Amino acid sequence: MRQQPEPRQVVKERRDAALAALVEGVPYAQFLGIGFDRRGDELTAVLPFHDDLIGNPALPAIHGGATAAFLEVTAIIELSWSFIWEDVESGALSMDVLREGRLPRLPKTIDFTVDYLRSGLPRDAYARARVNRMGRRYASVHVEAWQDNRTRLFAQATGHFLMPSRDG
Amino acid sequence: MSDDRTRIARQFIEAIPHSRALGMRILRVGEGEAEIEMPYDTRLIGDPETGVIHGGAVSALMDTCSGAAVMAHPDAPVATATIGLRIDYMRAATPGETIRAHAVCHHVTRSVAFVRATTFDGDETRPVATAAGTFTLGRKT
């Protein structure tokens, strides 16, 4: 007999709990004020503008370091999200585990290369990352950030990451 | 002259809201080089299990320090912005320890500056991260 799909609400709750556990587990993401929008498995990072992000008060423009950090946070969250996705879908990562924030360890950055395309304006910024390869030990992730127009990127980056071991 | 340069660089860094928010302090500025420290702060943690600060915070420190090294170049640029920055993370910074970046602007052209930077924690023998960056160089016209 064909298995009934899980009720939509149950699936949604578990996905949202997984994302919340991931993001809330990173104090630095909170410090920068980064949030994540989710549509199915697609994540969009949102960096609301605030004065503490300014790097050049004369323009003003967002600090290159804040931009790099925003891209790196987005890359790591996307990579972790891809890493746990199947276990979230199967329910192997249960709601209890997610509520307690007991997630697998985070990937570690090996290297990160940022390409600054135009200055970050004093408004909200968005970013999406794409996992180009996720092997057992290493992963390669590309991430793009924009402000007003999705096609006018203000920065992009590529990074390599060391994956956490599957058994804890 | 050197004191003057350090004073100008200190003003430059201290006027940057993001660097202030991260608690950065200028230690030293020389000809085309700068040294900046950033105290450990729990708000900067990237991995709550270990308390290690986020790579992004290390990037912000090295970006700032590299920009300061460009501004301290003898050609006396009036403005700079990062074009590209590549960071290699050799190891986790020890939780609780202040980290310190040292950047050298080793070459400039008419419009581009090339910088190398290294970050250490309390252990001076093993770098936490290194960076290579390219920056715009704004000259007085």
Chai-1 contact restraints between the chains, C-beta under 6 A:
chainA,res_idxA,chainB,res_idxB,connection_type,confidence,min_distance_angstrom,max_distance_angstrom,comment,restraint_id
A,G25,B,P48,contact,1.0,0.0,6.0,A-B,restraint_1
A,P27,B,R43,contact,1.0,0.0,6.0,A-B,restraint_2
A,P27,B,I45,contact,1.0,0.0,6.0,A-B,restraint_3
A,Y28,B,L44,contact,1.0,0.0,6.0,A-B,restraint_4
A,Y28,B,G46,contact,1.0,0.0,6.0,A-B,restraint_5
A,Y28,B,H54,contact,1.0,0.0,6.0,A-B,restraint_6
A,F31,B,R43,contact,1.0,0.0,6.0,A-B,restraint_7
A,D51,B,P17,contact,1.0,0.0,6.0,A-B,restraint_8
A,D52,B,P17,contact,1.0,0.0,6.0,A-B,restraint_9
A,D52,B,A21,contact,1.0,0.0,6.0,A-B,restraint_10
A,L53,B,H18,contact,1.0,0.0,6.0,A-B,restraint_11
A,I54,B,P17,contact,1.0,0.0,6.0,A-B,restraint_12
A,I54,B,H18,contact,1.0,0.0,6.0,A-B,restraint_13
A,G55,B,I16,contact,1.0,0.0,6.0,A-B,restraint_14
A,G55,B,H18,contact,1.0,0.0,6.0,A-B,restraint_15
A,P57,B,A15,contact,1.0,0.0,6.0,A-B,restraint_16
A,H63,B,H18,contact,1.0,0.0,6.0,A-B,restraint_17
A,G64,B,D63,contact,1.0,0.0,6.0,A-B,restraint_18
A,G64,B,T82,contact,1.0,0.0,6.0,A-B,restraint_19
A,G65,B,S59,contact,1.0,0.0,6.0,A-B,restraint_20
A,G65,B,A60,contact,1.0,0.0,6.0,A-B,restraint_21
A,G65,B,D63,contact,1.0,0.0,6.0,A-B,restraint_22
A,G65,B,T64,contact,1.0,0.0,6.0,A-B,restraint_23
A,A66,B,H18,contact,1.0,0.0,6.0,A-B,restraint_24
A,A68,B,S59,contact,1.0,0.0,6.0,A-B,restraint_25
A,A69,B,G56,contact,1.0,0.0,6.0,A-B,restraint_26
A,A69,B,S59,contact,1.0,0.0,6.0,A-B,restraint_27
A,A69,B,A60,contact,1.0,0.0,6.0,A-B,restraint_28
A,E72,B,G55,contact,1.0,0.0,6.0,A-B,restraint_29
A,E72,B,G56,contact,1.0,0.0,6.0,A-B,restraint_30
A,V73,B,G56,contact,1.0,0.0,6.0,A-B,restraint_31
A,L106,B,D47,contact,1.0,0.0,6.0,A-B,restraint_32
A,T109,B,G55,contact,1.0,0.0,6.0,A-B,restraint_33
A,T109,B,Y89,contact,1.0,0.0,6.0,A-B,restraint_34
A,D111,B,D88,contact,1.0,0.0,6.0,A-B,restraint_35
A,F112,B,I87,contact,1.0,0.0,6.0,A-B,restraint_36
A,T113,B,R86,contact,1.0,0.0,6.0,A-B,restraint_37
A,V114,B,L85,contact,1.0,0.0,6.0,A-B,restraint_38
A,D115,B,G84,contact,1.0,0.0,6.0,A-B,restraint_39
A,Y116,B,T82,contact,1.0,0.0,6.0,A-B,restraint_40
A,Y116,B,I83,contact,1.0,0.0,6.0,A-B,restraint_41
